[in-house]
Amino acid sequence: MREITCTEVLNADEAAQVIDVREANELHTGMVATAAHLPMSEISARLAELDPSRRVIAVCRSGARSARVAEALTAAGFDCDTMGGGMIEWSAQGLPVSLP
């Protein structure tokens, strides 16, 4: 697991699976446009929705939860990174967001 920058997420290969692990009530501020919503509380039950042959990038509000998710997914055999600074940093950089 690596901590990567917002710019690295923005420029990630199209094959990467970006997952937003925040809860639904946190998404009103917007998401990375390419992200799928997989709340941290549901990751274990929804692992089958992730392709283990493709890189996963986990995103949350500040980077703490996504780091825990990335560690767990890495331990489960996924190639998973976390976006440092989370959506707070993404928004501070003025990067594009989409509403769920």
Z-matrix of the N, CA and C atoms (Angstrom, degrees):
N
C 1 1.447
C 2 1.526 1 109.02
N 3 1.314 2 115.08 1 134.20
C 4 1.458 3 121.08 2 175.39
C 5 1.513 4 109.22 3 -121.77
N 6 1.327 5 115.74 4 153.20
C 7 1.457 6 120.56 5 169.38
C 8 1.521 7 105.85 6 -94.53
N 9 1.329 8 116.64 7 121.73
C 10 1.459 9 120.77 8 -178.11
C 11 1.526 10 109.72 9 -114.75
N 12 1.327 11 115.70 10 163.42
C 13 1.460 12 120.99 11 -177.28
C 14 1.522 13 111.40 12 -85.03
N 15 1.316 14 114.98 13 165.57
C 16 1.462 15 121.12 14 175.44
C 17 1.527 16 110.60 15 -58.94
N 18 1.317 17 116.79 16 -41.13
C 19 1.460 18 120.79 17 179.39
C 20 1.520 19 111.08 18 -62.09
N 21 1.331 20 117.21 19 -38.99
C 22 1.461 21 120.20 20 177.55
C 23 1.527 22 110.70 21 -64.78
N 24 1.324 23 117.22 22 -37.10
C 25 1.469 24 119.76 23 177.04
C 26 1.529 25 109.59 24 -67.20
N 27 1.319 26 116.71 25 -45.27
C 28 1.462 27 121.24 26 179.62
C 29 1.522 28 111.28 27 -57.60
N 30 1.321 29 116.74 28 -36.29
C 31 1.462 30 121.73 29 -176.95
C 32 1.524 31 113.47 30 -100.36
N 33 1.331 32 117.48 31 12.34
C 34 1.469 33 121.11 32 -177.90
C 35 1.525 34 110.92 33 -63.44
N 36 1.292 35 114.11 34 150.75
C 37 1.457 36 122.23 35 175.51
C 38 1.526 37 109.58 36 -53.51
N 39 1.314 38 116.86 37 142.50
C 40 1.474 39 121.04 38 -179.42
C 41 1.523 40 112.77 39 -59.38
N 42 1.317 41 117.28 40 -21.94
C 43 1.464 42 120.65 41 -179.76
C 44 1.523 43 112.30 42 -75.56
N 45 1.330 44 117.73 43 -15.85
C 46 1.470 45 120.48 44 -179.38
C 47 1.525 46 110.37 45 -66.66
N 48 1.319 47 115.17 46 142.39
C 49 1.459 48 122.40 47 177.28
C 50 1.522 49 107.69 48 -100.38
N 51 1.330 50 116.74 49 106.33
C 52 1.457 51 120.68 50 178.26
C 53 1.520 52 106.94 51 -90.95
N 54 1.339 53 116.21 52 126.54
C 55 1.465 54 119.86 53 179.71
C 56 1.520 55 109.46 54 -122.92
N 57 1.311 56 115.75 55 133.10
C 58 1.453 57 122.62 56 176.17
C 59 1.515 58 106.26 57 -96.38
N 60 1.335 59 117.38 58 116.22
C 61 1.458 60 121.31 59 -173.00
C 62 1.528 61 113.36 60 -97.63
N 63 1.347 62 117.11 61 9.04
C 64 1.469 63 120.10 62 176.65
C 65 1.524 64 109.81 63 -71.89
N 66 1.301 65 115.88 64 162.08
C 67 1.459 66 121.00 65 176.48
C 68 1.530 67 108.87 66 -77.84
N 69 1.325 68 116.74 67 159.75
C 70 1.468 69 122.19 68 -174.27
C 71 1.528 70 112.84 69 -55.94
N 72 1.327 71 117.28 70 -36.68
C 73 1.468 72 119.72 71 -177.64
C 74 1.528 73 112.93 72 -72.05
N 75 1.320 74 118.04 73 -4.12
C 76 1.464 75 122.09 74 179.06
C 77 1.524 76 112.80 75 -99.36
N 78 1.304 77 118.30 76 -6.15
C 79 1.460 78 121.37 77 -171.25
C 80 1.521 79 114.26 78 -83.72
N 81 1.316 80 118.19 79 -4.47
C 82 1.468 81 121.05 80 -177.15
C 83 1.531 82 112.69 81 -62.78
N 84 1.319 83 117.34 82 -18.12
C 85 1.463 84 120.63 83 178.37
C 86 1.520 85 112.13 84 -85.00
N 87 1.322 86 116.86 85 -5.86
C 88 1.454 87 121.55 86 178.48
C 89 1.518 88 113.02 87 104.67
N 90 1.324 89 113.80 88 162.23
C 91 1.462 90 122.48 89 -178.16
C 92 1.525 91 109.45 90 -128.92
N 93 1.320 92 116.05 91 162.07
C 94 1.456 93 120.61 92 167.75
C 95 1.529 94 105.56 93 -59.71
N 96 1.315 95 117.41 94 130.95
C 97 1.470 96 121.35 95 -172.21
C 98 1.527 97 113.52 96 -55.70
N 99 1.319 98 117.88 97 -33.65
C 100 1.468 99 120.51 98 -176.77
C 101 1.523 100 112.90 99 -89.91
N 102 1.323 101 118.07 100 2.16
C 103 1.465 102 121.36 101 -174.09
C 104 1.523 103 112.73 102 -80.60
N 105 1.322 104 113.90 103 146.30
C 106 1.460 105 122.16 104 169.43
C 107 1.524 106 106.47 105 -100.94
N 108 1.316 107 116.83 106 147.37
C 109 1.462 108 120.24 107 -179.65
C 110 1.522 109 109.53 108 -91.04
N 111 1.326 110 116.73 109 112.51
C 112 1.460 111 124.00 110 174.76
C 113 1.529 112 106.86 111 -131.92
N 114 1.324 113 117.99 112 89.48
C 115 1.465 114 120.33 113 -176.91
C 116 1.530 115 111.91 114 -56.10
N 117 1.309 116 115.64 115 144.60
C 118 1.460 117 121.38 116 178.96
C 119 1.528 118 111.07 117 -52.59
N 120 1.307 119 116.90 118 -38.23
C 121 1.465 120 121.29 119 -178.09
C 122 1.528 121 112.93 120 -66.76
N 123 1.339 122 117.70 121 -13.83
C 124 1.466 123 121.54 122 -177.93
C 125 1.525 124 113.78 123 -115.40
N 126 1.324 125 117.90 124 -0.59
C 127 1.471 126 121.20 125 -173.86
C 128 1.521 127 111.63 126 -53.78
N 129 1.317 128 117.81 127 -50.73
C 130 1.473 129 120.32 128 -177.24
C 131 1.517 130 112.26 129 -56.60
N 132 1.319 131 117.00 130 -42.94
C 133 1.458 132 121.68 131 -177.82
C 134 1.529 133 112.85 132 -74.47
N 135 1.341 134 116.46 133 -18.47
C 136 1.470 135 119.65 134 -174.53
C 137 1.526 136 113.78 135 -115.47
N 138 1.339 137 117.33 136 18.30
C 139 1.464 138 120.39 137 -179.49
C 140 1.521 139 112.78 138 -56.31
N 141 1.319 140 117.30 139 -32.12
C 142 1.463 141 120.83 140 -178.64
C 143 1.525 142 112.63 141 -63.67
N 144 1.337 143 117.81 142 -16.67
C 145 1.461 144 121.14 143 178.34
C 146 1.528 145 112.39 144 -78.25
N 147 1.329 146 116.47 145 -10.98
C 148 1.456 147 120.82 146 179.60
C 149 1.526 148 110.11 147 -101.45
N 150 1.320 149 115.67 148 139.65
C 151 1.463 150 121.95 149 178.55
C 152 1.525 151 108.00 150 -88.87
N 153 1.339 152 118.34 151 112.99
C 154 1.460 153 120.12 152 -176.91
C 155 1.530 154 113.81 153 -66.92
N 156 1.319 155 117.85 154 -11.99
C 157 1.464 156 120.17 155 178.90
C 158 1.530 157 112.15 156 -88.25
N 159 1.338 158 116.86 157 -5.74
C 160 1.467 159 121.43 158 -179.22
C 161 1.529 160 110.55 159 -114.55
N 162 1.294 161 115.60 160 146.00
C 163 1.463 162 122.14 161 177.69
C 164 1.527 163 110.26 162 -62.02
N 165 1.328 164 116.14 163 143.12
C 166 1.462 165 123.14 164 177.17
C 167 1.529 166 107.95 165 -116.69
N 168 1.329 167 116.64 166 137.56
C 169 1.462 168 122.17 167 174.02
C 170 1.519 169 106.88 168 -122.39
N 171 1.336 170 115.91 169 118.74
C 172 1.462 171 121.28 170 -178.73
C 173 1.534 172 110.09 171 -95.68
N 174 1.344 173 115.15 172 138.04
C 175 1.465 174 122.79 173 -177.43
C 176 1.528 175 108.04 174 -131.45
N 177 1.343 176 116.12 175 140.78
C 178 1.466 177 120.96 176 172.85
C 179 1.519 178 108.57 177 -141.79
N 180 1.304 179 118.23 178 -160.22
C 181 1.454 180 121.58 179 -177.57
C 182 1.528 181 112.12 180 -70.84
N 183 1.331 182 117.31 181 -48.80
C 184 1.470 183 119.99 182 -174.92
C 185 1.520 184 114.48 183 -121.03
N 186 1.308 185 117.46 184 -13.30
C 187 1.462 186 121.33 185 -178.81
C 188 1.511 187 114.35 186 111.14
N 189 1.331 188 117.98 187 -12.86
C 190 1.469 189 120.68 188 -177.59
C 191 1.532 190 112.22 189 -73.70
N 192 1.317 191 117.05 190 -52.39
C 193 1.471 192 119.75 191 -179.85
C 194 1.519 193 111.58 192 -64.71
N 195 1.331 194 115.90 193 -41.42
C 196 1.469 195 118.42 194 -179.04
C 197 1.521 196 110.59 195 -63.83
N 198 1.336 197 118.25 196 -32.10
C 199 1.466 198 120.78 197 176.75
C 200 1.530 199 110.00 198 -65.40
N 201 1.333 200 117.30 199 -41.44
C 202 1.466 201 120.23 200 178.12
C 203 1.522 202 110.79 201 -65.22
N 204 1.334 203 116.76 202 -41.31
C 205 1.461 204 120.60 203 178.40
C 206 1.529 205 109.68 204 -64.41
N 207 1.335 206 116.87 205 -43.98
C 208 1.466 207 120.20 206 -179.75
C 209 1.523 208 111.31 207 -61.97
N 210 1.329 209 117.15 208 -39.86
C 211 1.465 210 120.18 209 176.87
C 212 1.524 211 110.98 210 -62.06
N 213 1.329 212 116.43 211 -44.75
C 214 1.468 213 120.62 212 -179.47
C 215 1.525 214 111.19 213 -65.33
N 216 1.327 215 116.83 214 -42.57
C 217 1.468 216 119.50 215 179.50
C 218 1.521 217 111.21 216 -67.65
N 219 1.322 218 117.16 217 -37.42
C 220 1.466 219 120.41 218 176.39
C 221 1.525 220 109.90 219 -61.93
N 222 1.323 221 116.87 220 -43.58
C 223 1.467 222 121.43 221 178.12
C 224 1.525 223 111.41 222 -63.15
N 225 1.341 224 116.58 223 -27.97
C 226 1.469 225 121.48 224 179.41
C 227 1.534 226 112.00 225 -85.77
N 228 1.341 227 116.99 226 2.08
C 229 1.456 228 120.01 227 175.82
C 230 1.511 229 116.18 228 102.73
N 231 1.332 230 117.95 229 3.19
C 232 1.462 231 121.40 230 178.52
C 233 1.530 232 109.90 231 -87.27
N 234 1.323 233 115.94 232 153.20
C 235 1.461 234 122.78 233 169.68
C 236 1.523 235 104.83 234 -90.26
N 237 1.331 236 116.85 235 99.14
C 238 1.460 237 120.63 236 -171.27
C 239 1.519 238 111.28 237 -129.46
N 240 1.319 239 115.82 238 134.63
C 241 1.459 240 123.54 239 175.93
C 242 1.520 241 108.97 240 -119.09
N 243 1.329 242 115.92 241 166.41
C 244 1.453 243 122.58 242 176.83
C 245 1.519 244 109.32 243 -121.55
N 246 1.327 245 116.64 244 146.27
C 247 1.455 246 121.09 245 178.13
C 248 1.521 247 108.74 246 -89.86
N 249 1.320 248 116.11 247 112.82
C 250 1.458 249 121.90 248 179.67
C 251 1.524 250 111.57 249 -62.69
N 252 1.322 251 116.03 250 136.34
C 253 1.467 252 120.92 251 178.43
C 254 1.504 253 114.32 252 84.00
N 255 1.320 254 117.37 253 -13.98
C 256 1.457 255 122.50 254 176.72
C 257 1.516 256 114.49 255 56.48
N 258 1.316 257 114.87 256 -156.71
C 259 1.462 258 120.87 257 -177.73
C 260 1.527 259 111.66 258 -70.04
N 261 1.324 260 117.61 259 -19.82
C 262 1.465 261 119.39 260 174.39
C 263 1.522 262 108.78 261 -61.89
N 264 1.324 263 116.75 262 -48.66
C 265 1.462 264 121.43 263 179.90
C 266 1.527 265 111.05 264 -68.25
N 267 1.332 266 117.04 265 -41.00
C 268 1.469 267 122.18 266 178.84
C 269 1.529 268 109.98 267 -55.65
N 270 1.324 269 115.78 268 -48.74
C 271 1.471 270 121.11 269 -179.89
C 272 1.524 271 111.57 270 -66.91
N 273 1.338 272 117.49 271 -39.39
C 274 1.460 273 121.57 272 179.61
C 275 1.531 274 111.10 273 -61.01
N 276 1.331 275 115.91 274 -30.62
C 277 1.464 276 120.57 275 179.47
C 278 1.528 277 111.69 276 -85.51
N 279 1.322 278 116.75 277 -2.58
C 280 1.464 279 120.63 278 178.79
C 281 1.510 280 114.02 279 70.52
N 282 1.317 281 116.72 280 26.46
C 283 1.470 282 120.64 281 -179.70
C 284 1.530 283 109.71 282 -77.77
N 285 1.330 284 116.91 283 154.34
C 286 1.468 285 120.34 284 -173.60
C 287 1.520 286 113.51 285 -68.45
N 288 1.320 287 115.21 286 142.20
C 289 1.456 288 121.74 287 176.67
C 290 1.526 289 109.69 288 -125.46
N 291 1.316 290 115.08 289 158.36
C 292 1.463 291 119.67 290 172.45
C 293 1.521 292 106.75 291 -125.13
N 294 1.307 293 115.56 292 152.10
C 295 1.467 294 120.04 293 177.72
C 296 1.515 295 108.54 294 -91.96
N 297 1.331 296 116.74 295 141.72
C 298 1.482 297 119.89 296 -177.98
C 299 1.514 298 112.30 297 -66.71
